[in-house]
Amino acid sequence: MIKKTELALEYSAIERSIDQAIDFLWFNQLPDGEFKVYITAETDLEKTSFFDSCTFGTALILYNLSFRETSKIEAMREKALNFLKINMDQPGLWRYFSTKTKFRQTCPPDVDDTGCVAFVFKKYKITLNNKDIILANRNQDGLFYTWIVPRFSMLFTQTRFFFNSLLSIPSYSRFWRLSECRPNDLDCGINANVVLYLGEIEETKRVIAYLIDVILKGKETESDKWYLSSFPHYYFLSRAYFNGVKGLEVLKEKIILNLEQKFEQEGDKNPLDTALAVCTFLNFGQITPTLQKIIGFLLAKQGNDGSWASSPFYFIGPTRRKSFGSLELTTGVCIEALVRYQQAIYSSNISQSNDQ
């Protein structure tokens, strides 16, 4: 049994870590509200990284920070929401690249960025009118295409968007030519983020069934061009479950078992994968010895500036030639992991110990 003094010491260590991490994001958020993401390109001869201004990282970090309220987080949230509003296409769609990049107009809106940003907007009571156009962006099996481009299914229901988007097809062709992406991409993790936003409704039932089938067959990384590790998939699916998509509960046992085995066989992962695993355990309400052990790994790996090391979060195709990540992205997920672990374990335990 853990003594009250030991609990208090551990609680204090986590609290210090969280405060330092929040300060890191506070000092590194850009003036316009964006949190940085870097793209890393690798060849046989060199590895180069540069700032890649986008909407995804800021949307993800906003969600990470939503589990704690402080004056600094409130100020960061206000700036970040404004950044995302400025980067919105009507009627409530988002592209990966921000208005600060020359690539924005060559890359079409997508349901991944749209789903992640729109869910955060919904969380903070910002109304959007984008459901119909997202639902029009499905294949015959009811799955969501990644890219929101002109489709015959939009001709009569989203007529204005359809004809306006036709004008962008020549600029999009450059994106298809230079990347591993294609107009009819169907990605597993991205469908999970659409379900997060739309919820468990009639139109998403077949998507939920598809997601369950992919995970049970262990084919998640084969079914996505962006998320080429199981950790983001488990995080996104468990996040949707935690936020009300209870049909995904059938995956709980499988995902938790997979994570337990990964850490038993491979040891502690990098801080990003470890934090994603912590959040996955907590999204499913699972407090296991593995979870408690890897929290110690996160605390030990935090840098002096309050951040955690950058690791690839997503890629731009199966060849893995270009990956995306940043100190800010990793730190955001680590904040969510530590805050939620603290809420789940230490507050209740200290309270119970004080009552004894």
KOLGU-641645 format. One record per residue (C-alpha): x, y, z; residue in one letter; residue number from 1. Coordinates in Angstrom, 1 decimal, always signed. Last residue first. Example, Ala and Ser with C-alpha at 12.3 -4.5 7.8 and 13.67 -1.06 7.14 Angstrom:
// KOLGU-641645
PT,X,Y,Z,residuo,num
PT,+13.7,-1.1,+7.1,S,2
PT,+12.3,-4.5,+7.8,A,1
// end
This chain:
// KOLGU-641645
PT,X,Y,Z,residuo,num
PT,-8.1,+7.4,+7.2,Q,356
PT,-9.8,+10.4,+5.5,D,355
PT,-6.5,+11.9,+4.5,N,354
PT,-5.6,+8.7,+2.6,S,353
PT,-8.9,+8.7,+0.8,Q,352
PT,-8.4,+12.3,-0.4,S,351
PT,-4.8,+11.5,-1.4,I,350
PT,-6.1,+8.5,-3.4,N,349
PT,-8.8,+10.5,-5.1,S,348
PT,-6.5,+13.3,-6.2,S,347
PT,-3.7,+10.9,-7.1,Y,346
PT,-5.3,+8.4,-9.5,I,345
PT,-7.7,+9.5,-12.1,A,344
PT,-7.1,+13.3,-12.0,Q,343
PT,-3.3,+12.8,-11.9,Q,342
PT,-3.5,+10.4,-14.8,Y,341
PT,-5.6,+12.9,-16.7,R,340
PT,-3.2,+15.8,-16.1,V,339
PT,-0.2,+13.6,-16.9,L,338
PT,-1.5,+12.2,-20.2,A,337
PT,-3.0,+15.5,-21.4,E,336
PT,+0.2,+17.3,-20.7,I,335
PT,+2.2,+14.5,-22.5,C,334
PT,+0.0,+14.9,-25.6,V,333
PT,+0.7,+18.7,-25.7,G,332
PT,+4.4,+18.1,-25.1,T,331
PT,+4.7,+15.8,-28.1,T,330
PT,+3.0,+18.3,-30.4,L,329
PT,+4.9,+21.2,-29.1,E,328
PT,+8.3,+19.5,-29.3,L,327
PT,+7.4,+18.9,-32.9,S,326
PT,+6.2,+16.3,-35.4,G,325
PT,+5.7,+15.5,-39.1,F,324
PT,+7.3,+12.9,-41.3,S,323
PT,+8.4,+12.9,-44.9,K,322
PT,+10.0,+10.0,-46.8,R,321
PT,+7.9,+7.5,-44.8,R,320
PT,+7.3,+5.4,-48.0,T,319
PT,+3.8,+4.7,-46.7,P,318
PT,+2.7,+8.3,-47.3,G,317
PT,+2.8,+11.8,-45.9,I,316
PT,+3.7,+10.8,-42.4,F,315
PT,+2.2,+11.2,-38.9,Y,314
PT,+3.3,+11.7,-35.3,F,313
PT,+7.1,+11.5,-35.9,P,312
PT,+9.0,+12.1,-32.7,S,311
PT,+9.9,+15.4,-30.9,S,310
PT,+11.5,+15.3,-27.5,A,309
PT,+9.5,+16.4,-24.5,W,308
PT,+9.2,+20.0,-23.3,S,307
PT,+9.5,+21.7,-19.9,G,306
PT,+12.6,+23.7,-20.7,D,305
PT,+14.8,+21.3,-18.7,N,304
PT,+13.6,+18.4,-20.8,G,303
PT,+11.0,+15.7,-19.7,Q,302
PT,+12.2,+12.2,-20.1,K,301
PT,+12.1,+11.1,-16.4,A,300
PT,+8.5,+12.2,-15.9,L,299
PT,+7.4,+10.4,-19.0,L,298
PT,+9.2,+7.2,-17.9,F,297
PT,+7.5,+7.4,-14.5,G,296
PT,+4.2,+7.5,-16.2,I,295
PT,+5.2,+4.4,-18.0,I,294
PT,+5.2,+2.3,-14.8,K,293
PT,+1.7,+3.4,-13.7,Q,292
PT,+0.2,+2.5,-17.1,L,291
PT,+1.9,-0.8,-17.1,T,290
PT,+0.6,-1.6,-13.7,P,289
PT,-2.9,-1.0,-15.0,T,288
PT,-5.5,+1.7,-14.6,I,287
PT,-8.0,+1.2,-17.5,Q,286
PT,-10.8,+3.7,-18.0,G,285
PT,-10.9,+3.3,-21.8,F,284
PT,-9.8,+6.9,-22.4,N,283
PT,-7.3,+6.4,-19.5,L,282
PT,-5.5,+3.5,-21.2,F,281
PT,-5.5,+5.5,-24.5,T,280
PT,-4.2,+8.6,-22.9,C,279
PT,-1.3,+6.6,-21.4,V,278
PT,-0.6,+5.0,-24.8,A,277
PT,-0.5,+8.4,-26.6,L,276
PT,+1.9,+9.6,-23.8,A,275
PT,+4.2,+6.6,-24.4,T,274
PT,+4.1,+7.0,-28.2,D,273
PT,+5.1,+10.7,-27.8,L,272
PT,+7.7,+10.1,-25.1,P,271
PT,+9.6,+7.4,-27.1,N,270
PT,+8.7,+3.9,-26.1,K,269
PT,+9.3,+2.1,-22.9,D,268
PT,+10.1,-1.6,-23.2,G,267
PT,+9.7,-3.6,-26.5,E,266
PT,+8.2,-6.9,-25.4,Q,265
PT,+6.4,-5.8,-22.2,E,264
PT,+5.5,-2.4,-23.6,F,263
PT,+4.1,-3.8,-26.8,K,262
PT,+2.3,-6.6,-25.0,Q,261
PT,+0.4,-4.2,-22.6,E,260
PT,-0.5,-2.0,-25.6,L,259
PT,-1.9,-4.9,-27.6,N,258
PT,-3.9,-6.1,-24.6,L,257
PT,-5.3,-2.6,-24.1,I,256
PT,-6.3,-2.4,-27.7,I,255
PT,-8.0,-5.8,-27.8,K,254
PT,-9.9,-5.4,-24.6,E,253
PT,-11.2,-2.0,-25.5,K,252
PT,-12.1,-2.7,-29.1,L,251
PT,-15.7,-3.8,-28.2,V,250
PT,-16.1,-0.3,-26.6,E,249
PT,-16.1,+1.3,-30.1,L,248
PT,-19.9,+1.3,-30.2,G,247
PT,-19.7,+3.7,-27.2,K,246
PT,-18.9,+6.7,-29.4,V,245
PT,-19.4,+9.2,-26.6,G,244
PT,-16.3,+11.3,-26.1,N,243
PT,-14.3,+8.5,-24.4,F,242
PT,-15.0,+6.3,-27.4,Y,241
PT,-13.8,+8.9,-29.9,A,240
PT,-10.7,+9.4,-27.8,R,239
PT,-10.2,+5.6,-27.7,S,238
PT,-10.3,+5.5,-31.5,L,237
PT,-7.9,+8.4,-31.9,F,236
PT,-5.4,+7.2,-29.3,Y,235
PT,-5.4,+3.6,-30.6,Y,234
PT,-4.8,+4.9,-34.1,H,233
PT,-2.1,+7.3,-33.0,P,232
PT,-0.3,+4.4,-31.2,F,231
PT,-0.6,+1.8,-34.0,S,230
PT,+2.0,+3.5,-36.1,S,229
PT,+1.8,+4.6,-39.8,L,228
PT,-0.7,+7.4,-39.3,Y,227
PT,-0.7,+9.2,-42.6,W,226
PT,-1.3,+6.8,-45.4,K,225
PT,-3.9,+4.6,-43.6,D,224
PT,-5.2,+1.1,-43.9,S,223
PT,-2.0,-0.8,-43.6,E,222
PT,-1.3,+0.8,-40.2,T,221
PT,-4.7,-0.3,-38.9,E,220
PT,-4.5,-3.9,-40.2,K,219
PT,-4.6,-5.8,-36.9,G,218
PT,-7.7,-7.8,-37.9,K,217
PT,-9.6,-6.6,-34.8,L,216
PT,-8.4,-3.1,-35.5,I,215
PT,-9.7,-3.1,-39.1,V,214
PT,-13.0,-4.7,-38.2,D,213
PT,-13.7,-2.2,-35.5,I,212
PT,-13.0,+0.7,-37.7,L,211
PT,-15.2,-0.7,-40.5,Y,210
PT,-18.1,-1.2,-38.0,A,209
PT,-17.7,+2.3,-36.8,I,208
PT,-17.8,+3.6,-40.4,V,207
PT,-20.9,+1.6,-41.1,R,206
PT,-22.6,+3.2,-38.1,K,205
PT,-21.5,+6.7,-39.0,T,204
PT,-24.6,+7.8,-40.9,E,203
PT,-27.0,+6.5,-38.3,E,202
PT,-25.3,+8.5,-35.6,I,201
PT,-22.5,+7.8,-33.1,E,200
PT,-20.6,+11.1,-33.1,G,199
PT,-20.1,+13.5,-35.9,L,198
PT,-16.8,+14.9,-34.5,Y,197
PT,-15.2,+11.8,-33.1,L,196
PT,-16.6,+9.8,-36.1,V,195
PT,-14.7,+12.1,-38.4,V,194
PT,-11.5,+11.5,-36.3,N,193
PT,-11.9,+7.8,-36.6,A,192
PT,-12.3,+8.1,-40.4,N,191
PT,-8.9,+9.8,-40.4,I,190
PT,-7.3,+7.0,-38.5,G,189
PT,-8.6,+4.5,-41.0,C,188
PT,-7.8,+6.3,-44.3,D,187
PT,-9.7,+6.2,-47.5,L,186
PT,-8.0,+8.1,-50.3,D,185
PT,-10.1,+8.9,-53.4,N,184
PT,-8.4,+12.1,-54.4,P,183
PT,-4.9,+10.6,-54.2,R,182
PT,-2.0,+11.1,-51.8,C,181
PT,+1.6,+9.9,-52.2,E,180
PT,+2.7,+13.5,-52.9,S,179
PT,+4.1,+15.6,-55.7,L,178
PT,+1.6,+14.7,-58.4,R,177
PT,-1.5,+14.6,-56.2,W,176
PT,-0.5,+18.1,-54.9,F,175
PT,+0.1,+19.5,-58.3,R,174
PT,-3.3,+18.2,-59.5,S,173
PT,-4.9,+20.2,-56.7,Y,172
PT,-4.0,+23.5,-58.5,S,171
PT,-5.8,+22.3,-61.7,P,170
PT,-8.8,+21.1,-59.6,I,169
PT,-9.4,+24.4,-57.9,S,168
PT,-12.0,+25.8,-60.3,L,167
PT,-14.1,+22.6,-59.9,L,166
PT,-14.3,+23.5,-56.2,S,165
PT,-16.5,+26.4,-56.8,N,164
PT,-18.8,+24.2,-58.9,F,163
PT,-19.2,+21.5,-56.2,F,162
PT,-19.3,+24.0,-53.3,F,161
PT,-22.2,+25.8,-54.9,R,160
PT,-24.1,+22.6,-55.7,T,159
PT,-23.8,+20.9,-52.3,Q,158
PT,-26.9,+18.7,-52.5,T,157
PT,-27.3,+18.4,-56.3,F,156
PT,-23.7,+18.0,-57.4,L,155
PT,-22.3,+16.8,-54.1,M,154
PT,-22.7,+13.0,-54.7,S,153
PT,-21.0,+13.6,-58.1,F,152
PT,-17.8,+14.5,-56.2,R,151
PT,-15.9,+17.8,-56.1,P,150
PT,-13.1,+17.5,-53.5,V,149
PT,-13.1,+17.0,-49.8,I,148
PT,-10.1,+14.8,-49.3,W,147
PT,-10.0,+11.9,-46.8,T,146
PT,-12.9,+10.0,-48.3,Y,145
PT,-15.4,+9.0,-45.6,F,144
PT,-16.7,+5.5,-45.5,L,143
PT,-20.4,+4.8,-46.2,G,142
PT,-19.8,+1.8,-48.4,D,141
PT,-20.7,+3.7,-51.6,Q,140
PT,-18.0,+6.3,-50.8,N,139
PT,-18.5,+9.3,-48.6,R,138
PT,-17.9,+13.1,-49.0,N,137
PT,-21.6,+14.0,-49.0,A,136
PT,-21.7,+13.4,-45.2,L,135
PT,-18.9,+16.0,-44.8,I,134
PT,-20.9,+18.5,-46.9,I,133
PT,-24.0,+17.9,-44.8,D,132
PT,-22.3,+18.2,-41.4,K,131
PT,-20.6,+21.6,-42.2,N,130
PT,-22.8,+24.2,-40.6,N,129
PT,-20.6,+25.2,-37.6,L,128
PT,-21.5,+26.5,-34.2,T,127
PT,-18.8,+27.4,-31.6,I,126
PT,-19.8,+26.0,-28.3,K,125
PT,-16.3,+25.4,-26.9,Y,124
PT,-16.5,+21.6,-27.4,K,123
PT,-18.1,+22.1,-30.7,K,122
PT,-15.1,+24.1,-31.8,F,121
PT,-12.8,+21.4,-30.6,V,120
PT,-14.8,+18.8,-32.6,F,119
PT,-14.7,+21.1,-35.6,A,118
PT,-10.9,+21.4,-35.5,V,117
PT,-10.4,+17.6,-35.3,C,116
PT,-13.0,+16.7,-37.9,G,115
PT,-12.0,+19.4,-40.4,T,114
PT,-8.3,+18.5,-40.1,D,113
PT,-9.2,+14.9,-40.8,D,112
PT,-12.1,+15.5,-43.2,V,111
PT,-9.9,+17.3,-45.7,D,110
PT,-9.8,+20.6,-47.5,P,109
PT,-7.8,+20.5,-50.8,P,108
PT,-4.0,+21.1,-51.0,C,107
PT,-2.7,+23.3,-53.8,T,106
PT,-4.3,+26.4,-52.3,Q,105
PT,-2.5,+26.0,-49.0,R,104
PT,+1.0,+25.2,-50.4,F,103
PT,+2.3,+28.8,-50.4,K,102
PT,+2.1,+28.8,-46.7,T,101
PT,+0.8,+31.4,-44.2,K,100
PT,-2.8,+30.7,-44.9,T,99
PT,-2.4,+27.4,-43.1,S,98
PT,-1.8,+24.0,-44.6,F,97
PT,-3.9,+21.0,-43.6,Y,96
PT,-7.1,+22.4,-45.0,R,95
PT,-10.2,+23.1,-42.9,W,94
PT,-13.9,+23.2,-43.5,L,93
PT,-16.7,+25.2,-41.8,G,92
PT,-19.0,+26.3,-44.7,P,91
PT,-16.8,+28.0,-45.7,Q,90
PT,-13.0,+27.7,-45.4,D,89
PT,-11.5,+28.2,-42.0,M,88
PT,-7.9,+29.4,-41.5,N,87
PT,-8.9,+32.7,-39.7,I,86
PT,-11.1,+30.6,-37.4,K,85
PT,-8.2,+28.3,-36.6,L,84
PT,-5.9,+31.2,-35.6,F,83
PT,-8.7,+32.6,-33.5,N,82
PT,-9.2,+29.3,-31.7,L,81
PT,-5.4,+29.3,-31.0,A,80
PT,-5.4,+32.8,-29.5,K,79
PT,-8.4,+32.1,-27.2,E,78
PT,-6.9,+28.7,-26.2,R,77
PT,-3.6,+30.2,-25.3,M,76
PT,-5.3,+32.7,-23.0,A,75
PT,-7.4,+30.1,-21.3,E,74
PT,-4.4,+27.8,-20.9,I,73
PT,-2.4,+30.7,-19.3,K,72
PT,-5.3,+31.5,-16.9,S,71
PT,-5.6,+27.9,-15.9,T,70
PT,-8.2,+25.2,-16.7,E,69
PT,-7.1,+21.6,-17.2,R,68
PT,-8.5,+18.8,-19.4,F,67
PT,-8.9,+21.0,-22.5,S,66
PT,-5.1,+21.3,-23.0,L,65
PT,-4.8,+18.1,-25.1,N,64
PT,-7.8,+19.2,-27.2,Y,63
PT,-6.2,+22.6,-28.0,L,62
PT,-3.0,+20.7,-28.7,I,61
PT,-4.7,+18.6,-31.4,L,60
PT,-6.3,+21.6,-33.1,A,59
PT,-3.0,+23.5,-33.1,T,58
PT,-1.1,+20.6,-34.6,G,57
PT,-3.7,+20.1,-37.3,F,56
PT,-4.0,+23.6,-38.6,T,55
PT,-0.7,+23.9,-40.5,C,54
PT,+2.5,+26.0,-40.8,S,53
PT,+5.3,+23.5,-41.6,D,52
PT,+8.5,+24.7,-39.9,F,51
PT,+11.6,+23.0,-41.4,F,50
PT,+13.5,+19.7,-41.0,S,49
PT,+16.3,+18.2,-43.0,T,48
PT,+17.8,+14.7,-42.9,K,47
PT,+20.7,+13.9,-45.3,E,46
PT,+22.3,+11.5,-47.7,L,45
PT,+20.0,+8.5,-48.1,D,44
PT,+17.1,+10.9,-48.0,T,43
PT,+14.9,+12.1,-45.2,E,42
PT,+12.4,+15.0,-45.1,A,41
PT,+11.2,+16.3,-41.7,T,40
PT,+8.2,+18.5,-41.5,I,39
PT,+7.9,+20.6,-38.3,Y,38
PT,+4.8,+21.5,-36.4,V,37
PT,+4.5,+24.8,-34.5,K,36
PT,+1.6,+25.8,-32.3,F,35
PT,-0.5,+28.6,-33.9,E,34
PT,-2.0,+31.5,-31.9,G,33
PT,-1.1,+34.4,-34.1,D,32
PT,+1.7,+35.4,-31.8,P,31
PT,+3.2,+31.9,-32.0,L,30
PT,+2.9,+29.6,-29.0,Q,29
PT,+6.4,+28.9,-27.7,N,28
PT,+6.4,+30.7,-24.3,F,27
PT,+2.9,+29.4,-23.3,W,26
PT,+3.7,+25.9,-24.7,L,25
PT,+6.8,+25.7,-22.5,F,24
PT,+4.9,+27.2,-19.5,D,23
PT,+2.3,+24.5,-19.8,I,22
PT,+5.1,+21.9,-19.8,A,21
PT,+6.6,+23.4,-16.7,Q,20
PT,+3.3,+23.4,-14.9,D,19
PT,+2.6,+19.8,-15.9,I,18
PT,+6.0,+18.6,-14.6,S,17
PT,+5.6,+20.4,-11.3,R,16
PT,+2.2,+18.9,-10.8,E,15
PT,+3.5,+15.4,-11.6,I,14
PT,+6.3,+15.7,-9.1,A,13
PT,+3.9,+17.1,-6.5,S,12
PT,+1.5,+14.1,-6.9,Y,11
PT,+4.4,+11.8,-6.6,E,10
PT,+5.4,+13.4,-3.3,L,9
PT,+1.8,+13.5,-2.0,A,8
PT,+1.4,+9.8,-2.8,L,7
PT,+4.6,+8.9,-1.0,E,6
PT,+3.5,+10.9,+2.1,T,5
PT,+0.2,+9.1,+2.1,K,4
PT,+1.8,+5.7,+2.0,K,3
PT,+1.4,+3.4,-1.0,I,2
PT,+0.0,+0.0,+0.0,M,1
// end
